[in-house]
Amino acid sequence: MPNRSPLKALAILVVVSQAPFCAKAAENSLEVFSWWTSGGESAALDALFNVYKKRDPGVEIVNAAVAGGGGSAARPVLQTRLAGGNPPDTWQSHPGWELLDQYVEPGYCEPITELYKSDDWDKAFPKELVVDLMTKDRKIYAVLAGIHRGNVLWYNTKLLEQNGIKVGGQMTFDQFFAACDKLKSAGIPALGVGDSDIWASAQLFENTLLGVIGPKGWTDLFAGAMQWDDPKVKEAMKLFAKMQEYMNPDHAALSWDQAIKELMEGKVAFSSMGDWADGEFLKANLKEREDFGWVSHPGTAGSFIVIADGFTLARRAPHREAAIAWLKSVGSREAQEAFNPLKGSIPARTDVDHSKFDGYHQWSMDSFAKDKPIPSCVHGEAAPAAFQQALNDAVTAFLMDKNIDNFANALVLAAKQSEPAK
């Protein structure tokens, strides 16, 4: 696959109610499109709305969120609207391939470069992140609300204590599987997954892959220097297959947040999930270290899988001035400090008050400052949409047949098809 600038940037980065057709909304309104509908996500989105309302109280906000973790259901709705010339005023997007190829390249959104100058954002946001992940032809196309860490292994503290399992500052695959065996012997599903949207299992594989091949291997793999049938990649596939032996039996019927709820209820012990899960713990009033804990996904200590959330300005936005005001609000220090503690993410701004954040956020901020940033493939940053979909399809097939050669070959073919024409 092509070694596009988002990959280079991340290699050096210090980086329902559905209302999809609102063309007849009130003139003084703002339609915000996202996929934030779980308990923690909704609370965080409301925090953004509340900051905006203080700044611009006369505007009616139309929440056009479409349920479905990772945007699995939202993106097709959005693409239909954009292609049909019926855009929301602003929509949620991940930087990198997703933003630049799916929205900027077709001309669906306007540059917002002037905001970075007029609001001094060029000083508040990391330059590498903005310039390389959200810029095309020297024009910037989004503002980030926050940055998630994808490679987190969450656990139910009390359940592990009851079964004599201790988790240190890091975890190896051997330690993880030893804990899984102990839980299995006690009749407890060790690993909670909610993959009714297959991206959750794809993310479990992504985290496991990084744990085997490491940051350099990750860069090589997505730059085409390592192939998807490499022995190390196949080793990750074997570990991913082994994890299926310890999963909750109802995984295919659950969404990601329902699987996190099972962890909170003590029905499962672990869940490998991005730190939007932290928002669910906070919403449920659980206490850090007492009710839940966390560690890097096995083998990934020292790496930070970056999954950032930004907002765009639609070309020919129905309520353009309100949309610009929204983006200014999202990029403000006040909004970043209100949104991220509830969302589980850390602020994209570097000038926030760290004392306003809890223990997990402090851990994540420290990790982001010193660890190797890694672009997520599952969430649209490391590879184009076609490969992202091919990965989901390959994971779906692998969960059924456990055939490592088929899994690897499918990804080799998808990678070749994603290469630019010569």
Secondary structure per residue as TSV (DSSP state, phi and psi in degrees):
chain	resnum	aa	ss	phi	psi
A	1	M	-	360.0	155.1
A	2	P	-	-66.5	143.5
A	3	N	-	-89.5	75.5
A	4	R	-	-76.6	164.1
A	5	S	H	-55.0	-35.6
A	6	P	H	-57.5	-35.9
A	7	L	H	-67.8	-43.5
A	8	K	H	-62.0	-40.9
A	9	A	H	-63.5	-44.3
A	10	L	H	-74.1	-19.0
A	11	A	H	-71.4	-24.8
A	12	I	H	-117.7	3.8
A	13	L	-	-66.7	133.5
A	14	V	-	-89.4	360.0
A	15	V	-	360.0	360.0
A	16	V	-	360.0	141.6
A	17	S	-	-117.5	121.1
A	18	Q	-	-97.5	128.0
A	19	A	-	-134.0	65.9
A	20	P	-	-76.9	-16.1
A	21	F	-	-124.0	91.6
A	22	C	-	-118.7	34.9
A	23	A	T	-62.7	-24.8
A	24	K	T	-99.7	18.7
A	25	A	S	-63.9	161.6
A	26	A	-	-55.1	148.7
A	27	E	S	-58.8	-40.9
A	28	N	S	-94.5	65.6
A	29	S	E	-140.2	176.2
A	30	L	E	-146.8	122.6
A	31	E	E	-100.4	119.8
A	32	V	E	-111.5	119.2
A	33	F	E	-103.7	127.9
A	34	S	-	-154.5	-175.8
A	35	W	-	-122.6	27.4
A	36	W	-	-90.5	97.3
A	37	T	-	-130.9	-10.3
A	38	S	S	-70.1	172.9
A	39	G	H	-57.2	-52.1
A	40	G	H	-67.3	-38.6
A	41	E	H	-65.4	-43.5
A	42	S	H	-63.1	-40.3
A	43	A	H	-62.7	-41.6
A	44	A	H	-67.9	-42.1
A	45	L	H	-63.1	-39.9
A	46	D	H	-60.6	-35.1
A	47	A	H	-63.4	-40.9
A	48	L	H	-63.1	-43.1
A	49	F	H	-60.3	-42.5
A	50	N	H	-65.3	-39.5
A	51	V	H	-64.7	-41.8
A	52	Y	H	-64.0	-42.0
A	53	K	H	-62.5	-34.1
A	54	K	H	-65.8	-37.1
A	55	R	H	-79.8	-30.3
A	56	D	-	-143.6	71.8
A	57	P	T	-67.3	-14.4
A	58	G	T	-86.2	-1.1
A	59	V	-	-99.7	133.6
A	60	E	E	-87.1	124.5
A	61	I	E	-90.8	126.9
A	62	V	E	-101.6	110.5
A	63	N	E	-84.2	103.7
A	64	A	-	-99.4	35.6
A	65	A	-	-66.1	139.5
A	66	V	-	-117.3	121.0
A	67	A	-	-64.0	147.0
A	68	G	S	137.3	109.9
A	69	G	G	-57.2	143.0
A	70	G	G	70.7	6.3
A	71	G	G	81.0	16.4
A	72	S	T	-60.6	-35.6
A	73	A	T	-95.3	-27.8
A	74	A	H	-72.0	-41.0
A	75	R	H	-61.1	-43.9
A	76	P	H	-61.3	-37.7
A	77	V	H	-63.9	-45.0
A	78	L	H	-63.1	-45.5
A	79	Q	H	-61.0	-39.2
A	80	T	H	-62.2	-43.5
A	81	R	H	-66.3	-44.6
A	82	L	H	-64.2	-44.6
A	83	A	H	-64.8	-29.0
A	84	G	T	-88.8	4.0
A	85	G	T	72.7	26.4
A	86	N	-	-125.0	64.5
A	87	P	-	-78.2	150.7
A	88	P	-	-69.8	166.9
A	89	D	S	-66.0	-36.4
A	90	T	E	-153.7	148.8
A	91	W	E	-142.7	157.0
A	92	Q	E	-73.7	137.7
A	93	S	E	-150.6	147.4
A	94	H	-	-84.7	144.0
A	95	P	T	-71.4	177.9
A	96	G	T	84.8	-141.2
A	97	W	H	-55.2	-45.1
A	98	E	I	-58.4	-53.0
A	99	L	I	-64.7	-52.8
A	100	L	I	-72.9	-36.9
A	101	D	I	-90.3	-38.3
A	102	Q	I	-84.9	-27.6
A	103	Y	I	-120.0	-41.7
A	104	V	I	-76.3	-49.7
A	105	E	T	-55.6	-44.2
A	106	P	T	-75.9	-5.5
A	107	G	T	82.3	29.6
A	108	Y	-	-84.6	-16.5
A	109	C	E	-134.4	157.4
A	110	E	E	-94.8	151.4
A	111	P	-	-69.6	149.1
A	112	I	-	-123.6	31.2
A	113	T	H	-54.4	-38.7
A	114	E	H	-62.1	-29.6
A	115	L	H	-63.6	-34.9
A	116	Y	H	-68.9	-23.4
A	117	K	H	-88.8	-48.3
A	118	S	H	-70.8	-30.7
A	119	D	T	-103.0	11.9
A	120	D	-	58.2	29.7
A	121	W	H	-68.6	-22.8
A	122	D	H	-62.1	-20.3
A	123	K	H	-94.2	-25.5
A	124	A	H	-90.3	-28.8
A	125	F	S	-106.5	142.6
A	126	P	-	-56.6	127.9
A	127	K	H	-62.3	-41.0
A	128	E	H	-59.8	-40.9
A	129	L	H	-65.5	-48.2
A	130	V	H	-69.8	-48.5
A	131	V	H	-66.6	-43.5
A	132	D	H	-94.1	-21.8
A	133	L	H	-104.6	-18.3
A	134	M	S	-131.2	15.1
A	135	T	E	-120.4	135.7
A	136	K	E	-136.9	129.6
A	137	D	T	53.5	41.1
A	138	R	T	65.3	18.8
A	139	K	E	-117.2	135.9
A	140	I	E	-97.5	139.5
A	141	Y	-	-121.7	5.0
A	142	A	-	-160.0	163.2
A	143	V	E	-124.7	135.8
A	144	L	E	-86.1	138.2
A	145	A	E	-90.5	-33.4
A	146	G	E	-171.8	171.4
A	147	I	E	-127.7	119.9
A	148	H	E	-94.0	154.2
A	149	R	E	-105.2	121.4
A	150	G	-	-84.2	-29.0
A	151	N	-	-97.6	65.0
A	152	V	E	-115.0	133.9
A	153	L	E	-105.2	110.9
A	154	W	E	-90.7	152.3
A	155	Y	E	-147.7	154.5
A	156	N	E	-85.3	107.9
A	157	T	H	-58.7	-47.2
A	158	K	H	-67.4	-38.3
A	159	L	H	-64.7	-40.9
A	160	L	H	-66.4	-40.3
A	161	E	H	-62.1	-40.6
A	162	Q	H	-63.3	-24.4
A	163	N	T	-108.5	15.4
A	164	G	T	67.3	32.3
A	165	I	-	-110.0	126.3
A	166	K	-	-113.1	139.8
A	167	V	-	-115.7	125.9
A	168	G	-	-90.9	-156.9
A	169	G	S	-75.1	-20.5
A	170	Q	S	-139.0	164.4
A	171	M	-	-140.6	132.5
A	172	T	-	-91.3	167.2
A	173	F	H	-63.9	-38.6
A	174	D	H	-61.4	-43.2
A	175	Q	H	-64.6	-39.8
A	176	F	H	-63.3	-48.0
A	177	F	H	-70.7	-29.1
A	178	A	H	-64.2	-41.9
A	179	A	H	-64.6	-41.0
A	180	C	H	-61.6	-42.1
A	181	D	H	-63.5	-40.7
A	182	K	H	-64.3	-41.5
A	183	L	H	-68.6	-39.0
A	184	K	H	-63.8	-38.9
A	185	S	H	-65.6	-23.2
A	186	A	T	-91.6	3.4
A	187	G	T	80.1	22.4
A	188	I	-	-112.4	124.1
A	189	P	-	-62.6	122.1
A	190	A	-	-75.1	-39.2
A	191	L	B	-115.4	117.1
A	192	G	-	-92.2	124.2
A	193	V	-	-132.4	140.9
A	194	G	-	-122.1	90.8
A	195	D	-	-114.0	37.6
A	196	S	S	-59.9	-30.5
A	197	D	S	-101.6	115.0
A	198	I	T	-62.0	-15.3
A	199	W	H	-58.3	-27.5
A	200	A	H	-65.7	-40.4
A	201	S	H	-72.4	-34.7
A	202	A	H	-62.4	-36.8
A	203	Q	H	-70.4	-36.3
A	204	L	H	-59.6	-41.6
A	205	F	H	-67.1	-43.2
A	206	E	H	-56.8	-46.8
A	207	N	H	-63.1	-41.3
A	208	T	H	-67.5	-39.7
A	209	L	H	-59.1	-47.3
A	210	L	H	-61.0	-38.3
A	211	G	H	-63.2	-24.0
A	212	V	H	-94.3	-48.4
A	213	I	H	-90.5	-17.7
A	214	G	H	75.0	173.8
A	215	P	H	-60.2	-42.3
A	216	K	H	-66.3	-41.7
A	217	G	H	-60.8	-37.8
A	218	W	H	-62.5	-47.3
A	219	T	H	-61.5	-44.3
A	220	D	H	-62.8	-40.8
A	221	L	H	-63.4	-45.9
A	222	F	H	-84.7	-7.9
A	223	A	H	-95.8	-5.5
A	224	G	T	90.3	1.8
A	225	A	S	-80.0	-21.2
A	226	M	S	-120.2	142.8
A	227	Q	-	-98.6	159.4
A	228	W	T	-74.5	-7.3
A	229	D	T	-105.8	17.3
A	230	D	S	-61.2	144.3
A	231	P	H	-53.0	-35.9
A	232	K	H	-68.0	-38.5
A	233	V	H	-64.7	-40.9
A	234	K	H	-66.3	-32.7
A	235	E	H	-63.0	-40.6
A	236	A	H	-63.4	-38.3
A	237	M	H	-63.7	-38.4
A	238	K	H	-63.7	-43.0
A	239	L	H	-65.2	-40.1
A	240	F	H	-61.2	-40.9
A	241	A	H	-64.4	-39.8
A	242	K	H	-63.7	-34.9
A	243	M	H	-61.9	-27.6
A	244	Q	G	-63.1	-23.8
A	245	E	G	-69.6	-16.0
A	246	Y	G	-115.2	7.8
A	247	M	B	-80.9	157.5
A	248	N	-	-62.8	134.1
A	249	P	T	-64.4	-20.4
A	250	D	T	-96.8	18.7
A	251	H	G	-57.5	-38.2
A	252	A	G	-70.2	-16.0
A	253	A	G	-97.5	-5.8
A	254	L	-	-107.1	147.9
A	255	S	-	-82.6	169.5
A	256	W	H	-59.5	-40.9
A	257	D	H	-73.4	-27.9
A	258	Q	H	-68.5	-34.7
A	259	A	H	-67.4	-38.7
A	260	I	H	-63.9	-35.4
A	261	K	H	-63.9	-38.1
A	262	E	H	-61.9	-36.8
A	263	L	H	-65.0	-43.7
A	264	M	H	-62.0	-34.0
A	265	E	T	-85.0	-1.5
A	266	G	T	79.6	17.5
A	267	K	S	-82.7	-25.4
A	268	V	-	-134.6	162.7
A	269	A	S	-100.4	-39.7
A	270	F	E	-124.1	157.8
A	271	S	E	-152.7	125.3
A	272	S	E	-92.5	105.8
A	273	M	-	-153.8	151.3
A	274	G	-	-59.0	164.7
A	275	D	T	-80.0	11.6
A	276	W	T	-65.2	-18.3
A	277	A	H	-61.6	-31.5
A	278	D	H	-60.1	-34.4
A	279	G	H	-62.9	-33.2
A	280	E	H	-70.4	-39.4
A	281	F	H	-62.3	-43.5
A	282	L	H	-66.1	-41.3
A	283	K	H	-61.0	-32.9
A	284	A	T	-88.0	4.8
A	285	N	T	62.0	32.4
A	286	L	-	-81.7	153.4
A	287	K	-	-103.3	135.5
A	288	E	B	-59.7	141.1
A	289	R	T	67.3	-27.4
A	290	E	T	-86.9	-46.1
A	291	D	T	-102.6	-34.4
A	292	F	E	-143.4	155.0
A	293	G	E	-140.3	-179.0
A	294	W	E	-154.2	158.6
A	295	V	E	-157.3	160.7
A	296	S	E	-61.1	143.5
A	297	H	-	-50.5	141.9
A	298	P	T	-44.3	129.5
A	299	G	T	83.3	-4.9
A	300	T	-	-108.0	8.7
A	301	A	T	-57.4	135.4
A	302	G	T	95.0	-1.7
A	303	S	E	-126.3	149.5
A	304	F	E	-129.9	104.1
A	305	I	E	-73.7	115.0
A	306	V	E	-86.8	124.1
A	307	I	E	-131.9	96.4
A	308	A	E	-100.5	150.2
A	309	D	E	-117.0	126.1
A	310	G	E	-129.9	173.6
A	311	F	E	-127.9	146.9
A	312	T	-	-109.3	172.9
A	313	L	E	-115.5	117.0
A	314	A	E	-66.5	139.8
A	315	R	T	-68.0	132.6
A	316	R	T	57.7	42.4
A	317	A	-	-59.3	134.0
A	318	P	T	-58.3	-32.2
A	319	H	T	-129.8	70.4
A	320	R	H	-61.7	-46.1
A	321	E	H	-64.4	-39.6
A	322	A	H	-65.3	-36.6
A	323	A	H	-66.6	-40.7
A	324	I	H	-63.7	-40.9
A	325	A	H	-63.5	-37.0
A	326	W	H	-61.9	-45.6
A	327	L	H	-64.5	-39.2
A	328	K	H	-61.3	-39.5
A	329	S	H	-67.6	-46.1
A	330	V	H	-57.9	-38.4
A	331	G	T	-81.2	-3.1
A	332	S	S	-76.3	155.1
A	333	R	H	-62.0	-39.1
A	334	E	H	-60.1	-45.3
A	335	A	H	-68.1	-40.7
A	336	Q	H	-64.7	-35.3
A	337	E	H	-77.5	-22.1
A	338	A	H	-86.7	-38.2
A	339	F	H	-77.7	-51.8
A	340	N	H	-67.2	-35.4
A	341	P	H	-60.2	-28.3
A	342	L	H	-88.3	-26.9
A	343	K	H	-85.9	-23.2
A	344	G	S	96.2	-14.6
A	345	S	-	-85.0	170.9
A	346	I	B	-107.9	154.2
A	347	P	-	-63.4	146.6
A	348	A	S	-77.0	-29.8
A	349	R	-	-68.5	146.6
A	350	T	S	-98.8	0.0
A	351	D	S	-112.5	24.7
A	352	V	S	-82.0	166.9
A	353	D	-	-85.8	105.3
A	354	H	G	-64.2	-22.8
A	355	S	G	-68.5	-12.7
A	356	K	G	-85.1	3.0
A	357	F	S	-116.2	150.9
A	358	D	-	-82.2	-173.4
A	359	G	H	-62.6	-42.2
A	360	Y	H	-62.6	-46.1
A	361	H	H	-61.7	-37.9
A	362	Q	H	-62.2	-42.5
A	363	W	H	-61.6	-44.4
A	364	S	H	-68.0	-40.8
A	365	M	H	-63.6	-39.9
A	366	D	H	-64.1	-41.3
A	367	S	H	-62.5	-45.2
A	368	F	H	-63.0	-33.6
A	369	A	H	-72.4	-29.1
A	370	K	H	-120.6	-21.2
A	371	D	S	-88.9	168.1
A	372	K	E	-76.9	119.8
A	373	P	E	-76.0	135.1
A	374	I	E	-126.3	129.1
A	375	P	E	-76.3	134.8
A	376	S	-	-77.7	133.3
A	377	C	T	-82.4	-42.8
A	378	V	T	-60.0	-31.1
A	379	H	T	-107.5	23.4
A	380	G	T	85.4	14.9
A	381	E	S	-103.2	-33.3
A	382	A	S	-91.9	-16.3
A	383	A	S	-153.2	159.9
A	384	P	-	-67.8	165.5
A	385	A	H	-58.9	-35.6
A	386	A	H	-63.3	-40.5
A	387	F	H	-72.7	-38.0
A	388	Q	H	-56.4	-44.8
A	389	Q	H	-68.1	-38.5
A	390	A	H	-63.0	-37.2
A	391	L	H	-63.7	-45.9
A	392	N	H	-58.3	-43.5
A	393	D	H	-65.4	-41.1
A	394	A	H	-66.9	-38.4
A	395	V	H	-64.9	-42.4
A	396	T	H	-57.7	-46.3
A	397	A	H	-66.1	-38.9
A	398	F	H	-66.5	-35.1
A	399	L	H	-62.3	-25.1
A	400	M	H	-88.4	-46.8
A	401	D	H	-105.6	-15.5
A	402	K	-	54.9	28.2
A	403	N	-	-91.7	106.1
A	404	I	H	-66.4	-40.4
A	405	D	H	-62.9	-42.3
A	406	N	H	-63.2	-41.5
A	407	F	H	-60.4	-50.9
A	408	A	H	-64.6	-44.5
A	409	N	H	-64.3	-36.8
A	410	A	H	-62.4	-38.6
A	411	L	H	-77.4	-32.8
A	412	V	H	-60.2	-46.5
A	413	L	H	-64.5	-43.6
A	414	A	H	-62.6	-38.4
A	415	A	H	-64.3	-41.7
A	416	K	H	-64.1	-40.2
A	417	Q	H	-70.6	-20.0
A	418	S	H	-87.2	-9.2
A	419	E	S	-69.6	146.0
A	420	P	-	-66.9	149.1
A	421	A	-	-64.9	143.1
A	422	K	-	-108.2	360.0
